[in-house]
Amino acid sequence: MTHNHHEVPRHHWLIRYYRAQLRFELRVLTALRIVPAPIAAAVFAWLRRTEIPKRGNQVKQSSRSKIVIPVVIGLGAVALILALALRWQDSPEDGSATPDPGRTVVPGESGQGPARLEEWKRPTTTDPHEFAIAYARAIWTYDTTRHSQVDWENAVSVFADPSGAAPRVATSLLPTWSEWKHLELRKARGTVADITAETTPRLKELERNAKPGWRGFVIKGTQTTVLDTETLVVDRQASVAVVCTPTCKFWSATAQVLP
């Protein structure tokens, strides 16, 4: 029995292999948003149209290979270069950009924007007096046009050991949420000058019975608050305790001044 069987013409195996590679690379580049979706769709449509070679218009397989292979290699090289460039842009410039899991990251410290104020900087020091003054500067300096209340709280909490309730206590002298919203509406910003940190007889007594490295201070300063329509000058004071063993950390604070 004779069958009229016509074999469907197919591309050479090497052509089919590189066409499959081209499809794969296009999918990857589209997923990475390197190649726009309309361009990828047009290429996919062309691949479907040319899936079966036309009869009577055969091109030598070696010629097809010479045409397709450079195209695929070129696309692969472009994809590799673009992928490496994107990865380089997303990677940190140095190891300092990787957050330390044992440390609270100050907003703005890792390149997230202008949230961090220079006055919020926590000193690495063994001098309790210097540390107490730095804490006073941090809790009395703010700018509602540059940061949020959460930014401020996070920055002040860095002064304390991250374990336990110390970070929350460190932020207890900051404005409440309702007070902050009022300051924010008036675009307030506060600066402090003439900061002092002194030890009182009561604090000296507590120091004798406290853990090694404990020091207590009464911190004072003059805060200038600039609002949308007025400027206020207020004297601020509080009691703060730090522990230096030998590096200093925040221990406790209260708005009540111990005599």
Secondary structure, 3 states (H helix, E strand, C coil): CCCCCCCCCCCCHHHHHHHHHHHHHHHHHHHCCCCCHHHHHHHHHHHHHCCCCCCCCCCCHHHHHHHHHHHHHHHHHHHHHHHHHHHHHHCCCCHHHCCCCCCCCCCCCCCCCCCCCHHHCCCCCCCHHHHHHHHHHHHCCEECCCCCHHHHHHHHHCCECCCCCHHHHHCCCCCCHHHHHHHHHCCCEEEEEEEEEECCHHHHHHHHHCCCCEEEEEEEEEEEEECCCCEEEEEEEEEEEEEECCCEEEEEEECCCCC
